[in-house]
Amino acid sequence: MVPLLRPGTFVTLENQPADLPPFQLIQCRGGRCWVRQQAWGQYVHWEVEHERLRAA
């Protein structure tokens, strides 16, 4: 079962390097999630599979 992740929470990717800060979750739909790094700015995001994310 995949855990419920809410927008605004911070998440990490499976196998994420320890020196990379957590990502902020923007939204999830249909098994896909959009995340961003705070340093990236408001309009830059990355689409990843929900199952690859873990709560930080």
mmCIF file as gemmi writes it, N, C-alpha and C atoms, coordinates in Angstrom:
data_model
loop_
_atom_site.group_PDB
_atom_site.id
_atom_site.type_symbol
_atom_site.label_atom_id
_atom_site.label_alt_id
_atom_site.label_comp_id
_atom_site.label_asym_id
_atom_site.label_entity_id
_atom_site.label_seq_id
_atom_site.pdbx_PDB_ins_code
_atom_site.Cartn_x
_atom_site.Cartn_y
_atom_site.Cartn_z
_atom_site.occupancy
_atom_site.B_iso_or_equiv
_atom_site.pdbx_formal_charge
_atom_site.auth_seq_id
_atom_site.auth_asym_id
_atom_site.pdbx_PDB_model_num
ATOM 1 N N . MET Axp A 1 ? 0.845 -1.181 0 1 0 ? 1 A 1
ATOM 2 C CA . MET Axp A 1 ? 0 0 0 1 0 ? 1 A 1
ATOM 3 C C . MET Axp A 1 ? 0.889 1.242 0 1 0 ? 1 A 1
ATOM 4 N N . VAL Axp A 2 ? 0.524 2.22 -0.805 1 0 ? 2 A 1
ATOM 5 C CA . VAL Axp A 2 ? 1.291 3.454 -0.921 1 0 ? 2 A 1
ATOM 6 C C . VAL Axp A 2 ? 0.761 4.451 0.102 1 0 ? 2 A 1
ATOM 7 N N . PRO Axp A 3 ? 1.637 5.084 0.892 1 0 ? 3 A 1
ATOM 8 C CA . PRO Axp A 3 ? 1.175 6.021 1.917 1 0 ? 3 A 1
ATOM 9 C C . PRO Axp A 3 ? 0.574 7.279 1.295 1 0 ? 3 A 1
ATOM 10 N N . LEU Axp A 4 ? -0.376 7.873 2.005 1 0 ? 4 A 1
ATOM 11 C CA . LEU Axp A 4 ? -0.99 9.126 1.58 1 0 ? 4 A 1
ATOM 12 C C . LEU Axp A 4 ? -0.013 10.264 1.84 1 0 ? 4 A 1
ATOM 13 N N . LEU Axp A 5 ? 0.284 11.009 0.809 1 0 ? 5 A 1
ATOM 14 C CA . LEU Axp A 5 ? 1.18 12.156 0.923 1 0 ? 5 A 1
ATOM 15 C C . LEU Axp A 5 ? 0.388 13.406 0.573 1 0 ? 5 A 1
ATOM 16 N N . ARG Axp A 6 ? 0.458 14.408 1.412 1 0 ? 6 A 1
ATOM 17 C CA . ARG Axp A 6 ? -0.317 15.63 1.205 1 0 ? 6 A 1
ATOM 18 C C . ARG Axp A 6 ? 0.547 16.727 0.586 1 0 ? 6 A 1
ATOM 19 N N . PRO Axp A 7 ? -0.053 17.562 -0.271 1 0 ? 7 A 1
ATOM 20 C CA . PRO Axp A 7 ? 0.693 18.689 -0.844 1 0 ? 7 A 1
ATOM 21 C C . PRO Axp A 7 ? 1.31 19.554 0.249 1 0 ? 7 A 1
ATOM 22 N N . GLY Axp A 8 ? 2.532 19.996 0.007 1 0 ? 8 A 1
ATOM 23 C CA . GLY Axp A 8 ? 3.243 20.826 0.974 1 0 ? 8 A 1
ATOM 24 C C . GLY Axp A 8 ? 4.178 20.046 1.878 1 0 ? 8 A 1
ATOM 25 N N . THR Axp A 9 ? 3.995 18.716 1.955 1 0 ? 9 A 1
ATOM 26 C CA . THR Axp A 9 ? 4.891 17.918 2.785 1 0 ? 9 A 1
ATOM 27 C C . THR Axp A 9 ? 6.224 17.729 2.074 1 0 ? 9 A 1
ATOM 28 N N . PHE Axp A 10 ? 7.233 17.37 2.828 1 0 ? 10 A 1
ATOM 29 C CA . PHE Axp A 10 ? 8.554 17.134 2.26 1 0 ? 10 A 1
ATOM 30 C C . PHE Axp A 10 ? 8.769 15.64 2.128 1 0 ? 10 A 1
ATOM 31 N N . VAL Axp A 11 ? 9.325 15.244 0.999 1 0 ? 11 A 1
ATOM 32 C CA . VAL Axp A 11 ? 9.506 13.834 0.668 1 0 ? 11 A 1
ATOM 33 C C . VAL Axp A 11 ? 10.92 13.607 0.143 1 0 ? 11 A 1
ATOM 34 N N . THR Axp A 12 ? 11.333 12.353 0.199 1 0 ? 12 A 1
ATOM 35 C CA . THR Axp A 12 ? 12.6 11.952 -0.409 1 0 ? 12 A 1
ATOM 36 C C . THR Axp A 12 ? 12.3 10.866 -1.429 1 0 ? 12 A 1
ATOM 37 N N . LEU Axp A 13 ? 13.203 10.696 -2.363 1 0 ? 13 A 1
ATOM 38 C CA . LEU Axp A 13 ? 13.093 9.643 -3.363 1 0 ? 13 A 1
ATOM 39 C C . LEU Axp A 13 ? 13.813 8.405 -2.862 1 0 ? 13 A 1
ATOM 40 N N . GLU Axp A 14 ? 13.379 7.235 -3.321 1 0 ? 14 A 1
ATOM 41 C CA . GLU Axp A 14 ? 14.147 6.044 -2.992 1 0 ? 14 A 1
ATOM 42 C C . GLU Axp A 14 ? 15.541 6.217 -3.585 1 0 ? 14 A 1
ATOM 43 N N . ASN Axp A 15 ? 16.545 5.805 -2.87 1 0 ? 15 A 1
ATOM 44 C CA . ASN Axp A 15 ? 17.951 5.926 -3.285 1 0 ? 15 A 1
ATOM 45 C C . ASN Axp A 15 ? 18.42 7.372 -3.445 1 0 ? 15 A 1
ATOM 46 N N . GLN Axp A 16 ? 17.778 8.305 -2.758 1 0 ? 16 A 1
ATOM 47 C CA . GLN Axp A 16 ? 18.189 9.714 -2.839 1 0 ? 16 A 1
ATOM 48 C C . GLN Axp A 16 ? 19.499 9.913 -2.084 1 0 ? 16 A 1
ATOM 49 N N . PRO Axp A 17 ? 20.473 10.596 -2.683 1 0 ? 17 A 1
ATOM 50 C CA . PRO Axp A 17 ? 21.737 10.854 -1.984 1 0 ? 17 A 1
ATOM 51 C C . PRO Axp A 17 ? 21.503 11.658 -0.703 1 0 ? 17 A 1
ATOM 52 N N . ALA Axp A 18 ? 22.281 11.387 0.317 1 0 ? 18 A 1
ATOM 53 C CA . ALA Axp A 18 ? 22.117 12.044 1.615 1 0 ? 18 A 1
ATOM 54 C C . ALA Axp A 18 ? 22.388 13.545 1.549 1 0 ? 18 A 1
ATOM 55 N N . ASP Axp A 19 ? 23.195 13.992 0.587 1 0 ? 19 A 1
ATOM 56 C CA . ASP Axp A 19 ? 23.511 15.418 0.506 1 0 ? 19 A 1
ATOM 57 C C . ASP Axp A 19 ? 22.484 16.22 -0.302 1 0 ? 19 A 1
ATOM 58 N N . LEU Axp A 20 ? 21.44 15.567 -0.813 1 0 ? 20 A 1
ATOM 59 C CA . LEU Axp A 20 ? 20.376 16.252 -1.546 1 0 ? 20 A 1
ATOM 60 C C . LEU Axp A 20 ? 19.217 16.505 -0.591 1 0 ? 20 A 1
ATOM 61 N N . PRO Axp A 21 ? 18.783 17.763 -0.431 1 0 ? 21 A 1
ATOM 62 C CA . PRO Axp A 21 ? 17.694 18.045 0.513 1 0 ? 21 A 1
ATOM 63 C C . PRO Axp A 21 ? 16.367 17.435 0.049 1 0 ? 21 A 1
ATOM 64 N N . PRO Axp A 22 ? 15.415 17.27 0.98 1 0 ? 22 A 1
ATOM 65 C CA . PRO Axp A 22 ? 14.107 16.721 0.614 1 0 ? 22 A 1
ATOM 66 C C . PRO Axp A 22 ? 13.399 17.609 -0.417 1 0 ? 22 A 1
ATOM 67 N N . PHE Axp A 23 ? 12.5 16.993 -1.162 1 0 ? 23 A 1
ATOM 68 C CA . PHE Axp A 23 ? 11.674 17.699 -2.135 1 0 ? 23 A 1
ATOM 69 C C . PHE Axp A 23 ? 10.362 18.098 -1.48 1 0 ? 23 A 1
ATOM 70 N N . GLN Axp A 24 ? 9.762 19.181 -1.961 1 0 ? 24 A 1
ATOM 71 C CA . GLN Axp A 24 ? 8.437 19.58 -1.502 1 0 ? 24 A 1
ATOM 72 C C . GLN Axp A 24 ? 7.416 19.016 -2.486 1 0 ? 24 A 1
ATOM 73 N N . LEU Axp A 25 ? 6.394 18.357 -1.962 1 0 ? 25 A 1
ATOM 74 C CA . LEU Axp A 25 ? 5.358 17.757 -2.792 1 0 ? 25 A 1
ATOM 75 C C . LEU Axp A 25 ? 4.362 18.827 -3.224 1 0 ? 25 A 1
ATOM 76 N N . ILE Axp A 26 ? 4.12 18.921 -4.531 1 0 ? 26 A 1
ATOM 77 C CA . ILE Axp A 26 ? 3.152 19.884 -5.058 1 0 ? 26 A 1
ATOM 78 C C . ILE Axp A 26 ? 1.775 19.237 -5.145 1 0 ? 26 A 1
ATOM 79 N N . GLN Axp A 27 ? 1.681 18.088 -5.846 1 0 ? 27 A 1
ATOM 80 C CA . GLN Axp A 27 ? 0.415 17.361 -5.96 1 0 ? 27 A 1
ATOM 81 C C . GLN Axp A 27 ? 0.663 15.959 -6.488 1 0 ? 27 A 1
ATOM 82 N N . CYS Axp A 28 ? -0.339 15.082 -6.303 1 0 ? 28 A 1
ATOM 83 C CA . CYS Axp A 28 ? -0.298 13.725 -6.848 1 0 ? 28 A 1
ATOM 84 C C . CYS Axp A 28 ? -1.609 13.455 -7.57 1 0 ? 28 A 1
ATOM 85 N N . ARG Axp A 29 ? -1.497 12.805 -8.734 1 0 ? 29 A 1
ATOM 86 C CA . ARG Axp A 29 ? -2.684 12.4 -9.497 1 0 ? 29 A 1
ATOM 87 C C . ARG Axp A 29 ? -2.342 11.156 -10.306 1 0 ? 29 A 1
ATOM 88 N N . GLY Axp A 30 ? -3.203 10.158 -10.222 1 0 ? 30 A 1
ATOM 89 C CA . GLY Axp A 30 ? -3.047 8.97 -11.048 1 0 ? 30 A 1
ATOM 90 C C . GLY Axp A 30 ? -1.715 8.258 -10.917 1 0 ? 30 A 1
ATOM 91 N N . GLY Axp A 31 ? -1.175 8.198 -9.717 1 0 ? 31 A 1
ATOM 92 C CA . GLY Axp A 31 ? 0.086 7.501 -9.496 1 0 ? 31 A 1
ATOM 93 C C . GLY Axp A 31 ? 1.326 8.316 -9.822 1 0 ? 31 A 1
ATOM 94 N N . ARG Axp A 32 ? 1.142 9.566 -10.237 1 0 ? 32 A 1
ATOM 95 C CA . ARG Axp A 32 ? 2.258 10.464 -10.544 1 0 ? 32 A 1
ATOM 96 C C . ARG Axp A 32 ? 2.22 11.627 -9.56 1 0 ? 32 A 1
ATOM 97 N N . CYS Axp A 33 ? 3.395 12.11 -9.172 1 0 ? 33 A 1
ATOM 98 C CA . CYS Axp A 33 ? 3.486 13.248 -8.258 1 0 ? 33 A 1
ATOM 99 C C . CYS Axp A 33 ? 4.427 14.293 -8.835 1 0 ? 33 A 1
ATOM 100 N N . TRP Axp A 34 ? 4.164 15.533 -8.507 1 0 ? 34 A 1
ATOM 101 C CA . TRP Axp A 34 ? 5.019 16.641 -8.917 1 0 ? 34 A 1
ATOM 102 C C . TRP Axp A 34 ? 5.693 17.194 -7.67 1 0 ? 34 A 1
ATOM 103 N N . VAL Axp A 35 ? 7.012 17.257 -7.719 1 0 ? 35 A 1
ATOM 104 C CA . VAL Axp A 35 ? 7.812 17.721 -6.586 1 0 ? 35 A 1
ATOM 105 C C . VAL Axp A 35 ? 8.748 18.823 -7.061 1 0 ? 35 A 1
ATOM 106 N N . ARG Axp A 36 ? 9.292 19.569 -6.093 1 0 ? 36 A 1
ATOM 107 C CA . ARG Axp A 36 ? 10.255 20.61 -6.431 1 0 ? 36 A 1
ATOM 108 C C . ARG Axp A 36 ? 11.21 20.812 -5.274 1 0 ? 36 A 1
ATOM 109 N N . GLN Axp A 37 ? 12.347 21.371 -5.58 1 0 ? 37 A 1
ATOM 110 C CA . GLN Axp A 37 ? 13.281 21.831 -4.56 1 0 ? 37 A 1
ATOM 111 C C . GLN Axp A 37 ? 12.945 23.296 -4.304 1 0 ? 37 A 1
ATOM 112 N N . GLN Axp A 38 ? 13.005 23.748 -3.073 1 0 ? 38 A 1
ATOM 113 C CA . GLN Axp A 38 ? 12.678 25.137 -2.771 1 0 ? 38 A 1
ATOM 114 C C . GLN Axp A 38 ? 13.576 26.095 -3.545 1 0 ? 38 A 1
ATOM 115 N N . ALA Axp A 39 ? 14.82 25.719 -3.781 1 0 ? 39 A 1
ATOM 116 C CA . ALA Axp A 39 ? 15.76 26.584 -4.494 1 0 ? 39 A 1
ATOM 117 C C . ALA Axp A 39 ? 15.434 26.686 -5.987 1 0 ? 39 A 1
ATOM 118 N N . TRP Axp A 40 ? 14.577 25.812 -6.513 1 0 ? 40 A 1
ATOM 119 C CA . TRP Axp A 40 ? 14.267 25.815 -7.937 1 0 ? 40 A 1
ATOM 120 C C . TRP Axp A 40 ? 13.321 26.933 -8.341 1 0 ? 40 A 1
ATOM 121 N N . GLY Axp A 41 ? 12.612 27.515 -7.407 1 0 ? 41 A 1
ATOM 122 C CA . GLY Axp A 41 ? 11.613 28.525 -7.755 1 0 ? 41 A 1
ATOM 123 C C . GLY Axp A 41 ? 10.235 27.894 -7.905 1 0 ? 41 A 1
ATOM 124 N N . GLN Axp A 42 ? 9.246 28.735 -8.028 1 0 ? 42 A 1
ATOM 125 C CA . GLN Axp A 42 ? 7.85 28.312 -8.007 1 0 ? 42 A 1
ATOM 126 C C . GLN Axp A 42 ? 7.416 27.558 -9.265 1 0 ? 42 A 1
ATOM 127 N N . TYR Axp A 43 ? 8.037 27.823 -10.401 1 0 ? 43 A 1
ATOM 128 C CA . TYR Axp A 43 ? 7.544 27.279 -11.667 1 0 ? 43 A 1
ATOM 129 C C . TYR Axp A 43 ? 8.343 26.097 -12.204 1 0 ? 43 A 1
ATOM 130 N N . VAL Axp A 44 ? 9.321 25.627 -11.462 1 0 ? 44 A 1
ATOM 131 C CA . VAL Axp A 44 ? 10.128 24.485 -11.89 1 0 ? 44 A 1
ATOM 132 C C . VAL Axp A 44 ? 9.767 23.297 -11.007 1 0 ? 44 A 1
ATOM 133 N N . HIS Axp A 45 ? 9.378 22.182 -11.63 1 0 ? 45 A 1
ATOM 134 C CA . HIS Axp A 45 ? 9.004 20.987 -10.874 1 0 ? 45 A 1
ATOM 135 C C . HIS Axp A 45 ? 9.43 19.743 -11.644 1 0 ? 45 A 1
ATOM 136 N N . TRP Axp A 46 ? 9.315 18.604 -10.971 1 0 ? 46 A 1
ATOM 137 C CA . TRP Axp A 46 ? 9.741 17.326 -11.524 1 0 ? 46 A 1
ATOM 138 C C . TRP Axp A 46 ? 8.625 16.322 -11.286 1 0 ? 46 A 1
ATOM 139 N N . GLU Axp A 47 ? 8.273 15.547 -12.304 1 0 ? 47 A 1
ATOM 140 C CA . GLU Axp A 47 ? 7.231 14.532 -12.201 1 0 ? 47 A 1
ATOM 141 C C . GLU Axp A 47 ? 7.874 13.18 -11.899 1 0 ? 47 A 1
ATOM 142 N N . VAL Axp A 48 ? 7.411 12.526 -10.837 1 0 ? 48 A 1
ATOM 143 C CA . VAL Axp A 48 ? 7.949 11.222 -10.439 1 0 ? 48 A 1
ATOM 144 C C . VAL Axp A 48 ? 6.799 10.275 -10.094 1 0 ? 48 A 1
ATOM 145 N N . GLU Axp A 49 ? 7.08 8.991 -10.07 1 0 ? 49 A 1
ATOM 146 C CA . GLU Axp A 49 ? 6.087 7.992 -9.677 1 0 ? 49 A 1
ATOM 147 C C . GLU Axp A 49 ? 5.863 8.063 -8.168 1 0 ? 49 A 1
ATOM 148 N N . HIS Axp A 50 ? 4.602 7.973 -7.774 1 0 ? 50 A 1
ATOM 149 C CA . HIS Axp A 50 ? 4.237 8.071 -6.355 1 0 ? 50 A 1
ATOM 150 C C . HIS Axp A 50 ? 4.967 7.029 -5.515 1 0 ? 50 A 1
ATOM 151 N N . GLU Axp A 51 ? 5.117 5.832 -6.051 1 0 ? 51 A 1
ATOM 152 C CA . GLU Axp A 51 ? 5.729 4.74 -5.277 1 0 ? 51 A 1
ATOM 153 C C . GLU Axp A 51 ? 7.21 4.972 -4.985 1 0 ? 51 A 1
ATOM 154 N N . ARG Axp A 52 ? 7.852 5.917 -5.664 1 0 ? 52 A 1
ATOM 155 C CA . ARG Axp A 52 ? 9.268 6.226 -5.411 1 0 ? 52 A 1
ATOM 156 C C . ARG Axp A 52 ? 9.454 7.201 -4.251 1 0 ? 52 A 1
ATOM 157 N N . LEU Axp A 53 ? 8.366 7.775 -3.728 1 0 ? 53 A 1
ATOM 158 C CA . LEU Axp A 53 ? 8.46 8.806 -2.698 1 0 ? 53 A 1
ATOM 159 C C . LEU Axp A 53 ? 8.273 8.241 -1.3 1 0 ? 53 A 1
ATOM 160 N N . ARG Axp A 54 ? 8.989 8.83 -0.362 1 0 ? 54 A 1
ATOM 161 C CA . ARG Axp A 54 ? 8.876 8.502 1.064 1 0 ? 54 A 1
ATOM 162 C C . ARG Axp A 54 ? 8.76 9.811 1.841 1 0 ? 54 A 1
ATOM 163 N N . ALA Axp A 55 ? 7.952 9.833 2.887 1 0 ? 55 A 1
ATOM 164 C CA . ALA Axp A 55 ? 7.85 11.029 3.724 1 0 ? 55 A 1
ATOM 165 C C . ALA Axp A 55 ? 9.2 11.304 4.369 1 0 ? 55 A 1
ATOM 166 N N . ALA Axp A 56 ? 9.596 12.568 4.368 1 0 ? 56 A 1
ATOM 167 C CA . ALA Axp A 56 ? 10.902 12.941 4.932 1 0 ? 56 A 1
ATOM 168 C C . ALA Axp A 56 ? 10.822 13.073 6.438 1 0 ? 56 A 1
